[in-house]
Amino acid sequence: GAGVSQSPRYKVAKRGQDVALRCDPISGHVSLFWYQQALGQGPEFLTYFQNEAQLDKSGLPSDRFFAERPEGSVSTLKIQRTQQEDSAVYLCASSLDRTDTQYFGPGTRLTVL
Amino acid sequence: AQSVTQLDSQVPVFEEAPVELRCNYSSSVSVYLFWYVQYPNQGLQLLLKYLSGSTLVKGINGFEAEFNKSQTSFHLRKPSVHISDTAEYFCAVIPNRDDKIIFGKGTRLHILP
């Protein structure tokens, strides 16, 4: 069956631009997570959805970061006024529930120039 | 704050030799533990997980890990590595049932011919 997909796979943005990153979770997965993975580091939690409800956004680094999952399926991570420090791989994962196995997408590599 | 420590950033090992990748976590009342693997240009894939029960956990691709509560460790082992095991390995922990997953910084496994 289809796994988690993310688009685009690569995104280059000029500093100050807004970007939108999309995640299509596995069908039927209630939980959806976003992570930021800087070069040479492990993934760091950004935010968590249970269906359409954003239950935890404590990892979002600033108010320039915004995530939504309006119909409890596809999710979008938006970054406004991108900065160079936002350059990273953004990973999406989904699972049946919060502590179940998380299935990861391939990630979106964001480069801010 | 809860943390996960992977002591080795890189581990070189000869093909067909055994390997151990070390992981320690800060103590907690209850904990769920995971090892994920990230092959080049791919998303993270679950190798194995410990939720409860037997402290020796067997995963995919011949890997296993042992939960040691007294030493707060969850080291990953394989008795004989193959060139295809070249990847980055991430240890992760969920400190309490409702907490977010925390990843270590990763260990890059280099298989030498």
Backbone of each chain as ProteinMPNN parsed JSONL, in Angstrom:
{"seq_chain_A": "GAGVSQSPRYKVAKRGQDVALRCDPISGHVSLFWYQQALGQGPEFLTYFQNEAQLDKSGLPSDRFFAERPEGSVSTLKIQRTQQEDSAVYLCASSLDRTDTQYFGPGTRLTVL", "coords_chain_A": {"N_chain_A": [[0.809, -1.204, 0.0], [0.226, 2.394, -0.219], [2.625, 4.582, 1.12], [3.635, 7.219, 3.371], [3.572, 10.301, 1.786], [5.362, 13.159, 0.588], [5.484, 16.506, -0.541], [6.859, 19.491, -2.017], [9.758, 17.469, -2.927], [12.136, 18.794, -2.877], [12.934, 22.136, -2.117], [13.746, 25.375, -2.912], [14.138, 28.497, -1.58], [14.048, 32.038, -1.563], [15.315, 34.199, 0.926], [12.871, 35.448, 3.055], [10.702, 34.737, 1.566], [7.528, 33.008, 1.463], [6.744, 29.599, 2.198], [5.164, 26.454, 1.457], [4.64, 23.259, 2.607], [3.733, 19.989, 1.865], [1.994, 17.15, 3.196], [0.968, 13.854, 2.759], [-0.605, 11.57, 4.577], [-0.641, 8.071, 5.612], [-3.561, 6.379, 4.687], [-6.246, 6.455, 6.946], [-4.721, 6.775, 9.195], [-4.679, 8.271, 12.276], [-3.013, 9.946, 13.71], [-0.654, 12.543, 13.107], [2.505, 13.851, 12.461], [4.954, 16.453, 12.445], [8.361, 17.028, 11.771], [11.566, 18.601, 12.154], [14.659, 18.305, 10.627], [17.816, 19.091, 11.022], [21.015, 19.426, 9.371], [23.063, 16.693, 10.039], [21.851, 16.115, 12.422], [19.39, 14.603, 14.637], [15.871, 14.047, 13.983], [13.711, 16.68, 15.032], [10.926, 17.337, 17.002], [8.107, 19.098, 15.819], [5.244, 19.575, 15.605], [1.99, 18.152, 16.337], [-0.842, 16.355, 15.244], [-4.071, 15.12, 15.963], [-6.337, 13.588, 14.176], [-8.084, 16.295, 12.885], [-7.373, 18.045, 14.801], [-4.986, 20.095, 16.279], [-2.965, 19.107, 18.588], [-0.587, 19.533, 19.859], [1.766, 21.924, 19.624], [4.165, 22.657, 20.482], [6.774, 22.465, 19.578], [7.185, 24.138, 17.447], [9.303, 26.527, 16.088], [8.982, 29.315, 15.894], [6.582, 32.025, 15.51], [6.384, 32.198, 12.834], [6.005, 29.786, 11.77], [3.518, 27.555, 10.813], [0.975, 25.122, 10.969], [-1.477, 22.984, 9.501], [-4.353, 20.84, 9.3], [-6.921, 20.431, 7.972], [-9.043, 18.64, 7.238], [-8.469, 16.384, 8.524], [-6.777, 14.696, 7.202], [-4.72, 15.198, 4.765], [-1.918, 17.292, 5.399], [-0.499, 20.546, 5.855], [2.474, 22.301, 6.175], [3.406, 25.477, 6.833], [5.701, 28.035, 6.27], [6.417, 31.238, 7.005], [7.969, 34.163, 5.68], [10.685, 33.177, 5.242], [13.818, 32.264, 6.75], [17.424, 31.918, 6.773], [18.15, 30.087, 8.726], [16.072, 28.356, 8.698], [16.582, 26.424, 6.894], [16.563, 23.046, 6.27], [15.683, 19.539, 6.529], [12.358, 18.686, 6.3], [10.301, 16.552, 7.902], [7.535, 14.372, 7.708], [5.313, 12.325, 9.527], [3.106, 9.569, 10.094], [0.733, 7.793, 12.135], [-1.182, 5.131, 13.708], [-2.004, 5.673, 16.319], [-0.863, 7.929, 18.936], [1.357, 6.735, 20.241], [1.966, 4.621, 18.685], [3.71, 2.846, 16.066], [5.494, 5.081, 14.049], [5.262, 6.092, 10.72], [7.34, 7.279, 8.311], [7.582, 9.897, 5.886], [9.508, 10.718, 2.885], [10.547, 13.199, 3.221], [10.992, 16.793, 2.893], [13.415, 18.731, 1.49], [14.416, 21.793, 2.428], [15.92, 24.676, 1.295], [17.098, 27.751, 2.114], [18.033, 30.667, 0.658]], "CA_chain_A": [[0.0, 0.0, 0.0], [0.952, 3.648, -0.296], [3.166, 5.085, 2.371], [3.501, 8.656, 3.552], [4.231, 11.041, 0.722], [5.57, 14.573, 0.86], [5.834, 17.292, -1.717], [7.837, 18.951, -2.956], [10.902, 16.796, -2.306], [13.164, 19.826, -2.708], [12.412, 23.483, -2.276], [14.708, 26.452, -2.71], [13.419, 29.751, -1.391], [14.824, 33.227, -1.209], [14.997, 34.676, 2.259], [11.716, 36.333, 3.09], [9.577, 34.116, 0.867], [6.7, 32.04, 2.177], [6.735, 28.277, 1.577], [4.147, 25.523, 1.951], [5.094, 21.883, 2.445], [2.545, 19.135, 1.951], [2.161, 15.769, 3.662], [-0.159, 12.937, 2.604], [-0.347, 10.441, 5.481], [-1.254, 6.786, 5.275], [-5.003, 6.451, 4.869], [-6.735, 5.876, 8.193], [-3.877, 7.128, 10.335], [-5.257, 9.377, 13.039], [-1.963, 10.84, 14.205], [0.268, 13.079, 12.112], [3.583, 14.588, 13.12], [5.962, 17.145, 11.645], [9.676, 17.132, 12.392], [12.613, 19.337, 11.445], [15.931, 17.615, 10.773], [18.952, 19.87, 10.548], [22.117, 18.606, 8.886], [23.848, 16.028, 11.075], [21.091, 16.001, 13.667], [18.201, 13.79, 14.588], [14.638, 14.826, 13.803], [13.179, 17.37, 16.207], [9.474, 17.47, 16.947], [7.529, 20.421, 15.598], [3.837, 19.662, 15.947], [1.262, 16.881, 16.303], [-2.288, 16.403, 15.011], [-4.924, 13.945, 16.09], [-7.345, 13.983, 13.184], [-7.873, 17.683, 12.459], [-7.017, 18.863, 15.958], [-3.557, 20.269, 16.551], [-2.916, 18.922, 20.036], [0.708, 19.916, 20.426], [2.583, 22.703, 18.69], [5.222, 23.203, 21.326], [8.071, 22.436, 18.918], [7.305, 25.145, 16.385], [10.35, 27.428, 16.582], [8.564, 30.709, 15.956], [5.225, 32.226, 14.99], [6.416, 32.147, 11.378], [5.673, 28.409, 11.411], [2.086, 27.295, 10.991], [0.589, 23.859, 10.362], [-2.912, 22.726, 9.515], [-4.816, 19.536, 8.794], [-8.335, 20.822, 8.081], [-10.006, 17.548, 7.096], [-7.964, 15.218, 9.237], [-5.981, 13.822, 6.334], [-3.557, 15.935, 4.282], [-1.464, 18.382, 6.261], [0.415, 21.515, 5.248], [3.327, 23.087, 7.061], [3.707, 26.741, 6.17], [6.72, 28.866, 6.894], [6.338, 32.595, 6.462], [9.182, 35.007, 5.753], [11.748, 32.206, 5.544], [15.155, 32.707, 7.137], [18.432, 30.898, 6.454], [18.164, 29.042, 9.755], [14.973, 27.419, 8.444], [17.07, 25.385, 5.983], [16.557, 21.743, 6.944], [14.737, 18.582, 5.952], [11.121, 18.641, 7.07], [9.764, 15.198, 7.833], [6.171, 14.126, 8.159], [5.087, 10.933, 9.902], [1.748, 9.286, 10.555], [0.595, 6.55, 12.897], [-2.558, 4.83, 14.099], [-2.204, 6.561, 17.465], [0.334, 8.715, 19.252], [2.514, 5.937, 20.643], [2.146, 3.51, 17.762], [4.806, 3.021, 15.116], [5.353, 6.194, 13.123], [5.74, 5.838, 9.368], [7.869, 8.557, 7.848], [7.733, 10.225, 4.487], [10.898, 10.923, 2.463], [11.003, 14.522, 3.632], [11.195, 17.915, 1.961], [14.641, 19.467, 1.813], [14.24, 23.23, 2.206], [17.136, 25.489, 1.308], [16.782, 29.179, 2.063], [19.237, 31.399, 0.218]], "C_chain_A": [[0.84, 1.249, 0.0], [1.429, 4.047, 1.08], [2.876, 6.56, 2.505], [4.229, 9.353, 2.41], [4.316, 12.511, 1.096], [5.929, 15.277, -0.435], [5.973, 18.76, -1.337], [8.942, 18.2, -2.23], [12.017, 17.792, -2.021], [12.528, 21.185, -2.953], [13.532, 24.472, -1.984], [13.921, 27.741, -2.631], [14.408, 30.876, -1.111], [14.384, 33.684, 0.17], [13.842, 35.676, 2.191], [10.497, 35.77, 2.376], [8.778, 33.219, 1.809], [6.767, 30.702, 1.448], [5.634, 27.43, 2.217], [4.596, 24.109, 1.611], [3.912, 20.959, 2.739], [2.908, 17.733, 2.416], [0.865, 14.999, 3.433], [0.111, 11.715, 3.472], [-0.94, 9.145, 4.934], [-2.746, 6.868, 5.599], [-5.423, 5.75, 6.167], [-5.889, 6.178, 9.409], [-4.4, 8.399, 10.993], [-4.203, 10.428, 13.377], [-1.036, 11.267, 13.075], [1.247, 13.999, 12.818], [4.426, 15.301, 12.07], [7.24, 17.254, 12.473], [10.579, 17.994, 11.517], [13.927, 18.618, 11.701], [17.027, 18.472, 10.159], [20.077, 18.923, 10.156], [22.898, 18.009, 10.049], [23.141, 15.855, 12.399], [19.956, 15.0, 13.502], [16.968, 14.655, 14.371], [14.205, 15.468, 15.12], [11.699, 17.669, 15.989], [9.066, 18.921, 16.724], [6.101, 20.482, 16.125], [3.159, 18.324, 15.715], [-0.233, 17.141, 16.123], [-2.911, 15.053, 15.369], [-6.172, 14.272, 15.285], [-7.082, 15.439, 12.786], [-7.404, 18.585, 13.593], [-5.498, 18.897, 16.157], [-3.375, 20.253, 18.064], [-1.61, 19.4, 20.666], [1.474, 20.673, 19.351], [3.776, 23.316, 19.408], [6.584, 23.244, 20.639], [8.237, 23.447, 17.809], [8.25, 26.246, 16.858], [9.949, 28.899, 16.66], [7.156, 30.831, 15.384], [5.221, 32.33, 13.465], [6.009, 30.752, 10.866], [4.211, 28.147, 11.757], [1.75, 25.978, 10.298], [-0.912, 23.681, 10.455], [-3.2, 21.357, 8.923], [-6.348, 19.601, 8.814], [-9.342, 19.679, 7.993], [-9.495, 16.257, 7.733], [-7.193, 14.247, 8.38], [-4.707, 14.557, 5.93], [-3.214, 17.073, 5.241], [-0.505, 19.274, 5.489], [1.18, 22.235, 6.347], [3.726, 24.347, 6.286], [4.761, 27.499, 6.975], [6.674, 30.226, 6.218], [7.685, 33.303, 6.621], [10.402, 34.149, 6.108], [13.079, 32.883, 5.841], [16.139, 31.577, 6.826], [18.433, 29.769, 7.476], [17.011, 28.049, 9.606], [15.409, 26.294, 7.504], [17.237, 24.075, 6.743], [15.72, 20.791, 6.092], [13.524, 18.541, 6.871], [10.456, 17.291, 6.823], [8.343, 15.163, 8.359], [6.06, 12.643, 8.497], [3.634, 10.755, 10.301], [1.727, 7.958, 11.285], [-0.865, 6.357, 13.282], [-2.932, 5.597, 15.362], [-0.848, 7.083, 17.901], [1.546, 7.863, 19.594], [2.725, 4.722, 19.744], [3.314, 3.82, 16.833], [4.517, 4.182, 14.183], [5.976, 5.815, 11.786], [6.105, 7.189, 8.753], [7.801, 8.685, 6.323], [9.195, 10.482, 4.165], [11.452, 12.295, 2.84], [11.021, 15.53, 2.5], [12.454, 18.639, 2.407], [14.456, 20.917, 1.427], [15.593, 23.924, 2.319], [16.729, 26.938, 1.145], [18.063, 29.945, 1.758], [19.247, 32.83, 0.731]], "O_chain_A": [[2.052, 1.177, 0.2], [0.728, 3.873, 2.076], [1.986, 7.094, 1.843], [5.376, 9.025, 2.107], [3.47, 13.04, 1.817], [6.591, 14.714, -1.307], [5.284, 19.231, -0.432], [9.04, 18.298, -1.007], [12.753, 17.652, -1.044], [11.71, 21.364, -3.856], [14.18, 24.409, -0.939], [13.124, 28.043, -3.519], [15.459, 30.673, -0.502], [13.214, 33.564, 0.53], [13.841, 36.608, 1.387], [9.385, 36.265, 2.558], [9.293, 32.738, 2.818], [6.838, 30.669, 0.219], [5.232, 27.659, 3.358], [4.896, 23.806, 0.456], [3.196, 21.13, 3.725], [3.967, 17.2, 2.086], [-0.206, 15.433, 3.857], [0.972, 10.903, 3.135], [-1.645, 9.139, 3.926], [-3.137, 7.365, 6.655], [-5.017, 4.622, 6.446], [-6.285, 5.876, 10.535], [-4.542, 9.445, 10.359], [-4.464, 11.631, 13.336], [-0.679, 10.472, 12.205], [0.868, 14.815, 13.659], [4.591, 14.814, 10.952], [7.218, 17.525, 13.674], [10.382, 18.101, 10.307], [14.277, 18.347, 12.85], [17.152, 18.566, 8.938], [20.091, 17.76, 10.56], [23.342, 18.732, 10.94], [23.765, 15.487, 13.394], [19.607, 14.604, 12.39], [17.022, 15.87, 14.558], [14.324, 14.864, 16.186], [11.287, 18.177, 14.947], [9.597, 19.841, 17.346], [5.773, 21.314, 16.972], [3.674, 17.468, 14.995], [-0.809, 18.023, 16.76], [-2.34, 13.995, 15.105], [-6.966, 15.131, 15.671], [-5.966, 15.775, 12.39], [-7.077, 19.751, 13.373], [-4.833, 17.862, 16.196], [-3.602, 21.258, 18.738], [-1.547, 19.641, 21.872], [1.789, 20.123, 18.296], [4.316, 24.344, 19.0], [7.465, 23.986, 21.073], [9.337, 23.599, 17.277], [8.027, 26.837, 17.915], [10.539, 29.652, 17.434], [6.606, 29.87, 14.844], [4.165, 32.53, 12.864], [5.71, 30.574, 9.685], [3.74, 28.475, 12.846], [2.185, 25.739, 9.172], [-1.545, 24.175, 11.388], [-2.41, 20.799, 8.161], [-6.989, 18.897, 9.594], [-10.399, 19.75, 8.619], [-10.037, 15.177, 7.497], [-6.972, 13.103, 8.776], [-3.722, 14.541, 6.668], [-4.092, 17.722, 5.81], [0.205, 18.821, 4.591], [0.599, 22.713, 7.321], [4.315, 24.264, 5.208], [4.696, 27.58, 8.202], [6.869, 30.34, 5.008], [8.428, 33.063, 7.573], [11.058, 34.363, 7.127], [13.418, 33.919, 5.269], [15.74, 30.428, 6.639], [18.69, 28.617, 7.127], [16.969, 27.029, 10.295], [14.682, 25.315, 7.337], [17.963, 24.007, 7.735], [15.134, 21.18, 5.082], [13.661, 18.379, 8.084], [10.102, 16.943, 5.696], [8.002, 15.839, 9.329], [6.654, 11.804, 7.82], [3.002, 11.69, 10.792], [2.592, 7.106, 11.081], [-1.676, 7.279, 13.198], [-4.045, 6.113, 15.47], [0.183, 6.737, 17.324], [2.668, 8.243, 19.261], [3.582, 3.885, 20.026], [3.836, 4.935, 16.827], [3.438, 4.267, 13.597], [7.084, 5.281, 11.734], [5.287, 8.107, 8.688], [7.945, 7.708, 5.588], [10.038, 10.469, 5.062], [12.659, 12.527, 2.787], [11.058, 15.177, 1.321], [12.555, 19.101, 3.543], [14.35, 21.244, 0.245], [16.309, 23.775, 3.31], [16.092, 27.308, 0.159], [19.041, 29.877, 2.502], [20.184, 33.579, 0.454]]}, "seq_chain_B": "AQSVTQLDSQVPVFEEAPVELRCNYSSSVSVYLFWYVQYPNQGLQLLLKYLSGSTLVKGINGFEAEFNKSQTSFHLRKPSVHISDTAEYFCAVIPNRDDKIIFGKGTRLHILP", "coords_chain_B": {"N_chain_B": [[14.84, 18.141, 31.371], [13.865, 15.531, 29.168], [16.144, 13.301, 27.497], [18.055, 11.846, 24.796], [20.91, 10.0, 24.239], [23.273, 9.276, 21.881], [26.201, 7.849, 21.785], [28.19, 7.53, 19.883], [29.03, 9.118, 16.941], [29.816, 8.149, 14.513], [30.375, 4.864, 13.309], [32.677, 2.642, 12.236], [32.854, -0.54, 10.714], [33.908, -3.82, 9.851], [32.707, -5.762, 7.104], [30.577, -8.481, 7.797], [31.324, -8.59, 10.411], [30.467, -8.259, 13.95], [28.28, -5.72, 15.371], [27.651, -2.999, 17.618], [25.522, -0.45, 18.463], [25.326, 2.303, 20.477], [22.979, 3.528, 22.893], [21.682, 5.739, 25.206], [19.336, 6.939, 27.594], [17.658, 9.565, 29.373], [16.362, 9.0, 32.601], [13.046, 7.813, 33.308], [9.716, 7.382, 34.555], [8.079, 5.64, 33.081], [8.679, 4.305, 29.826], [8.9, 4.291, 26.322], [10.742, 2.806, 23.739], [12.691, 3.131, 20.757], [14.279, 2.168, 17.691], [15.284, 3.626, 14.733], [16.048, 3.479, 11.219], [17.791, 5.191, 8.683], [18.199, 5.131, 5.416], [20.377, 6.229, 2.753], [19.054, 9.103, 1.238], [16.439, 8.426, 1.807], [13.378, 8.071, 3.747], [12.861, 7.768, 7.339], [12.829, 4.523, 8.804], [11.225, 2.124, 10.791], [13.113, 0.029, 12.865], [12.943, -1.538, 15.201], [11.084, -1.825, 18.306], [10.52, -1.137, 21.78], [7.996, -1.634, 24.008], [6.846, -2.902, 26.211], [7.191, -5.826, 28.356], [9.278, -8.537, 27.298], [12.723, -7.852, 27.603], [14.531, -8.098, 25.597], [14.509, -7.3, 22.333], [13.584, -8.124, 19.099], [14.211, -7.141, 15.764], [13.772, -5.987, 12.359], [15.788, -7.144, 9.562], [17.727, -8.603, 10.945], [18.538, -7.255, 13.233], [18.72, -6.54, 16.763], [17.781, -5.412, 20.051], [18.437, -4.514, 23.453], [16.667, -3.705, 26.287], [17.721, -2.052, 29.089], [16.929, -1.291, 32.129], [18.159, -0.475, 34.523], [20.569, 0.606, 33.705], [19.667, 2.491, 32.031], [19.677, 2.103, 29.201], [19.582, 1.24, 25.695], [20.808, -0.463, 23.677], [21.705, -1.207, 20.316], [22.157, -4.111, 18.332], [23.873, -6.261, 16.004], [24.749, -9.41, 14.815], [26.274, -9.927, 12.525], [27.254, -7.859, 10.074], [26.163, -6.416, 6.957], [27.012, -5.022, 3.761], [24.805, -3.635, 2.91], [23.731, -2.595, 5.174], [24.704, -0.121, 5.593], [24.001, 3.013, 6.717], [22.177, 5.588, 8.512], [21.492, 5.494, 11.927], [18.965, 5.922, 14.28], [18.204, 6.377, 17.614], [15.323, 6.514, 19.678], [12.968, 7.875, 22.015], [9.925, 7.754, 23.824], [9.053, 9.394, 26.553], [6.858, 9.344, 28.386], [3.493, 8.143, 28.243], [1.969, 10.079, 26.927], [3.736, 11.888, 25.922], [5.904, 13.595, 23.598], [7.872, 12.139, 20.942], [11.36, 11.732, 21.236], [14.345, 12.131, 19.573], [17.653, 10.76, 19.22], [20.893, 12.023, 18.151], [21.829, 10.472, 16.144], [23.681, 7.743, 14.636], [26.144, 7.074, 12.362], [26.593, 4.335, 10.413], [29.303, 2.753, 9.037], [30.182, 0.425, 6.693], [32.882, -1.549, 6.144], [34.738, -2.967, 3.452]], "CA_chain_B": [[14.231, 17.689, 30.125], [14.258, 14.191, 28.745], [17.118, 13.338, 26.417], [18.565, 10.591, 24.259], [22.319, 10.161, 23.889], [23.95, 8.273, 21.071], [27.568, 8.227, 22.116], [29.066, 7.463, 18.712], [28.442, 9.738, 15.756], [30.138, 7.259, 13.398], [30.933, 3.571, 13.693], [33.151, 1.83, 11.118], [32.942, -1.959, 11.055], [34.127, -4.646, 8.677], [31.591, -6.609, 6.682], [30.41, -9.77, 8.483], [31.677, -8.451, 11.823], [29.344, -7.809, 14.771], [28.256, -4.283, 15.663], [26.758, -2.503, 18.661], [25.319, 1.002, 18.455], [24.919, 2.583, 21.85], [21.947, 4.532, 23.137], [21.275, 5.936, 26.594], [18.282, 7.932, 27.719], [17.474, 10.043, 30.747], [15.406, 8.093, 33.218], [11.662, 8.237, 33.423], [8.904, 6.347, 35.202], [7.785, 4.658, 32.037], [9.324, 4.757, 28.608], [8.861, 3.487, 25.109], [12.028, 2.987, 23.063], [12.651, 2.804, 19.339], [15.407, 2.387, 16.789], [14.916, 3.863, 13.342], [17.165, 3.51, 10.282], [17.594, 6.094, 7.549], [19.1, 4.851, 4.308], [20.642, 7.448, 1.988], [17.98, 9.699, 0.435], [15.149, 7.814, 2.121], [12.805, 8.432, 5.032], [13.16, 6.878, 8.464], [12.095, 3.26, 8.832], [11.345, 1.515, 12.11], [13.833, -1.242, 12.971], [12.361, -2.287, 16.313], [10.581, -0.98, 19.385], [10.217, -1.739, 23.075], [6.883, -0.993, 24.705], [6.761, -3.591, 27.5], [7.444, -7.248, 28.204], [10.652, -9.001, 27.2], [13.663, -6.746, 27.422], [15.261, -8.336, 24.353], [13.581, -7.044, 21.241], [14.134, -8.461, 17.78], [13.648, -6.307, 14.717], [13.976, -6.407, 10.978], [17.154, -7.186, 9.029], [18.647, -9.256, 11.863], [18.905, -6.405, 14.362], [18.047, -6.715, 18.035], [18.181, -4.434, 21.065], [18.09, -4.927, 24.802], [16.295, -2.642, 27.219], [18.331, -2.213, 30.399], [16.352, -0.197, 32.914], [19.097, 0.011, 35.538], [21.578, 1.411, 33.024], [18.923, 3.372, 31.107], [20.267, 1.927, 27.875], [18.823, 0.475, 24.694], [21.815, -0.629, 22.643], [21.308, -1.968, 19.115], [23.206, -5.059, 17.974], [23.684, -7.205, 14.907], [25.909, -10.31, 14.906], [27.075, -9.945, 11.304], [26.706, -6.786, 9.243], [26.295, -6.518, 5.5], [27.226, -3.718, 3.138], [23.506, -2.969, 2.772], [23.387, -1.977, 6.458], [25.22, 1.249, 5.602], [22.87, 3.912, 6.928], [22.214, 6.296, 9.787], [20.609, 4.837, 12.882], [18.482, 6.852, 15.293], [17.514, 5.888, 18.797], [14.283, 7.467, 20.046], [12.24, 7.525, 23.238], [8.748, 8.48, 24.291], [9.245, 9.271, 28.002], [5.605, 8.968, 29.029], [2.564, 7.743, 27.2], [1.432, 11.198, 26.16], [4.787, 12.824, 25.562], [6.361, 13.531, 22.217], [9.05, 11.299, 20.719], [12.627, 12.464, 21.233], [15.354, 11.386, 18.824], [19.072, 11.042, 19.381], [21.497, 12.704, 17.01], [22.106, 9.509, 15.092], [24.998, 7.113, 14.47], [26.33, 6.648, 10.977], [27.281, 3.036, 10.338], [30.092, 2.555, 7.82], [30.592, -0.958, 6.529], [34.148, -1.612, 5.399], [34.825, -4.243, 2.71]], "C_chain_B": [[14.747, 16.301, 29.776], [15.243, 14.284, 27.585], [17.513, 11.929, 26.01], [19.994, 10.844, 23.806], [22.805, 8.98, 23.075], [25.429, 8.663, 21.102], [28.479, 8.304, 20.895], [28.379, 8.122, 17.526], [28.69, 8.888, 14.514], [30.726, 5.973, 13.942], [31.366, 2.836, 12.424], [33.274, 0.368, 11.562], [33.125, -2.751, 9.766], [32.9, -5.499, 8.381], [31.707, -7.978, 7.361], [30.866, -9.725, 9.942], [30.446, -8.049, 12.618], [29.432, -6.303, 15.025], [27.305, -4.01, 16.821], [26.71, -0.984, 18.553], [24.683, 1.367, 19.791], [23.889, 3.702, 21.935], [21.644, 4.563, 24.633], [20.227, 7.04, 26.65], [18.208, 8.387, 29.16], [16.287, 9.31, 31.336], [14.012, 8.696, 33.292], [10.882, 7.095, 34.062], [8.562, 5.242, 34.208], [8.315, 5.196, 30.721], [9.068, 3.77, 27.491], [10.115, 3.812, 24.306], [11.972, 2.462, 21.638], [14.052, 2.939, 18.726], [14.854, 2.539, 15.377], [16.191, 3.856, 12.499], [16.803, 4.447, 9.132], [18.639, 5.771, 6.494], [19.285, 6.131, 3.494], [19.459, 7.852, 1.117], [16.62, 9.03, 0.658], [14.651, 8.313, 3.48], [13.193, 7.446, 6.116], [12.251, 5.658, 8.427], [12.302, 2.615, 10.196], [12.082, 0.183, 12.015], [13.198, -2.126, 14.041], [11.883, -1.3, 17.38], [10.383, -1.805, 20.64], [9.09, -0.934, 23.715], [6.726, -1.573, 26.106], [7.139, -5.044, 27.259], [8.918, -7.579, 28.138], [11.601, -7.858, 26.886], [14.51, -6.918, 26.174], [14.267, -8.252, 23.201], [14.258, -7.371, 19.916], [13.422, -7.632, 16.718], [13.907, -6.864, 13.334], [15.468, -6.447, 10.638], [18.172, -7.752, 10.012], [19.104, -8.428, 13.043], [18.12, -6.785, 15.614], [18.563, -5.655, 19.005], [17.717, -4.926, 22.414], [17.831, -3.715, 25.676], [16.905, -2.959, 28.579], [17.911, -1.038, 31.264], [17.362, 0.384, 33.906], [20.183, 0.889, 34.933], [20.964, 2.43, 32.073], [19.531, 3.331, 29.71], [19.356, 1.089, 27.0], [19.744, 0.318, 23.493], [21.327, -1.555, 21.532], [22.466, -2.869, 18.695], [22.824, -5.839, 16.724], [24.922, -8.095, 14.871], [26.815, -10.293, 13.68], [26.495, -8.915, 10.33], [27.004, -7.032, 7.768], [26.453, -5.112, 4.949], [25.909, -2.931, 3.044], [23.034, -2.33, 4.086], [23.952, -0.565, 6.583], [24.063, 2.232, 5.649], [23.123, 4.71, 8.201], [21.134, 5.704, 10.682], [20.262, 5.811, 14.002], [17.773, 6.104, 16.41], [16.478, 6.945, 19.19], [13.529, 6.965, 21.271], [10.983, 8.369, 23.354], [8.752, 8.318, 25.806], [7.999, 8.851, 28.768], [4.568, 8.776, 27.932], [2.081, 8.914, 26.337], [2.477, 12.203, 25.735], [5.209, 12.623, 24.111], [7.6, 12.662, 22.131], [10.289, 12.183, 20.64], [13.668, 11.579, 20.565], [16.754, 11.746, 19.303], [19.611, 11.682, 18.115], [21.893, 11.758, 15.888], [23.525, 8.97, 15.128], [25.094, 6.619, 13.041], [27.156, 5.371, 10.958], [27.968, 2.895, 8.987], [30.528, 1.101, 7.759], [31.817, -0.991, 5.627], [34.265, -2.958, 4.7], [35.964, -5.127, 3.21]], "O_chain_B": [[15.895, 15.95, 30.047], [15.191, 15.221, 26.788], [17.338, 10.964, 26.754], [20.256, 11.795, 23.07], [22.754, 7.834, 23.52], [25.841, 9.667, 20.521], [29.441, 9.072, 20.889], [27.274, 7.732, 17.148], [27.89, 8.894, 13.578], [31.482, 5.985, 14.915], [30.52, 2.446, 11.619], [33.746, 0.086, 12.663], [32.571, -2.402, 8.723], [32.162, -5.899, 9.281], [32.793, -8.544, 7.476], [30.796, -10.74, 10.635], [29.477, -7.552, 12.044], [30.496, -5.695, 14.911], [26.292, -4.69, 16.989], [27.747, -0.32, 18.552], [23.651, 0.821, 20.182], [23.916, 4.67, 21.175], [21.382, 3.527, 25.244], [20.244, 7.964, 25.837], [18.645, 7.677, 30.066], [15.313, 9.032, 30.636], [13.834, 9.913, 33.334], [11.358, 5.96, 34.096], [8.744, 4.057, 34.487], [8.389, 6.409, 30.526], [9.028, 2.558, 27.706], [10.504, 4.976, 24.208], [11.293, 1.477, 21.351], [14.883, 3.72, 19.191], [14.079, 1.714, 14.894], [17.272, 4.181, 12.988], [15.661, 4.486, 8.675], [19.817, 6.094, 6.652], [18.436, 7.021, 3.542], [18.93, 7.043, 0.355], [15.754, 9.071, -0.216], [15.405, 8.899, 4.256], [13.788, 6.405, 5.835], [11.075, 5.742, 8.072], [13.425, 2.564, 10.698], [11.738, -0.678, 11.205], [12.948, -3.31, 13.815], [12.225, -0.118, 17.361], [10.115, -3.005, 20.581], [9.208, 0.271, 23.933], [6.503, -0.84, 27.07], [7.379, -5.457, 26.124], [9.725, -6.973, 28.843], [11.332, -7.016, 26.03], [15.151, -5.963, 25.735], [13.317, -9.03, 23.115], [15.381, -6.936, 19.658], [12.206, -7.444, 16.761], [14.216, -8.043, 13.16], [16.295, -5.86, 11.337], [19.355, -7.423, 9.929], [19.982, -8.86, 13.79], [16.999, -7.288, 15.531], [19.634, -5.079, 18.81], [16.733, -5.659, 22.52], [18.666, -2.817, 25.789], [16.636, -4.014, 29.153], [18.455, 0.061, 31.155], [17.411, 1.598, 34.104], [20.664, 1.818, 35.583], [21.686, 3.152, 31.385], [19.855, 4.361, 29.118], [18.496, 0.347, 27.474], [19.499, 0.887, 22.429], [20.635, -2.544, 21.777], [23.621, -2.443, 18.699], [21.649, -6.05, 16.422], [26.041, -7.583, 14.894], [28.0, -10.611, 13.784], [25.384, -9.08, 9.827], [27.942, -7.737, 7.395], [26.074, -4.133, 5.592], [25.912, -1.701, 3.094], [22.04, -1.603, 4.097], [23.701, 0.114, 7.579], [23.242, 2.281, 4.733], [24.139, 4.535, 8.875], [20.012, 5.449, 10.245], [21.139, 6.44, 14.593], [16.865, 5.307, 16.173], [16.732, 8.141, 19.05], [13.468, 5.762, 21.523], [10.983, 9.554, 23.021], [8.483, 7.226, 26.306], [8.094, 8.069, 29.715], [4.773, 9.218, 26.801], [1.816, 8.742, 25.147], [2.132, 13.273, 25.233], [4.901, 11.605, 23.491], [8.299, 12.466, 23.125], [10.257, 13.258, 20.041], [13.851, 10.422, 20.943], [17.015, 12.871, 19.73], [18.889, 11.862, 17.134], [22.254, 12.202, 14.798], [24.45, 9.64, 15.587], [24.253, 5.856, 12.567], [28.29, 5.347, 11.437], [27.325, 2.912, 7.938], [31.176, 0.606, 8.681], [31.784, -0.516, 4.492], [33.928, -3.988, 5.285], [36.167, -6.225, 2.692]]}, "name": "protein", "num_of_chains": 2, "seq": "GAGVSQSPRYKVAKRGQDVALRCDPISGHVSLFWYQQALGQGPEFLTYFQNEAQLDKSGLPSDRFFAERPEGSVSTLKIQRTQQEDSAVYLCASSLDRTDTQYFGPGTRLTVLAQSVTQLDSQVPVFEEAPVELRCNYSSSVSVYLFWYVQYPNQGLQLLLKYLSGSTLVKGINGFEAEFNKSQTSFHLRKPSVHISDTAEYFCAVIPNRDDKIIFGKGTRLHILP"}
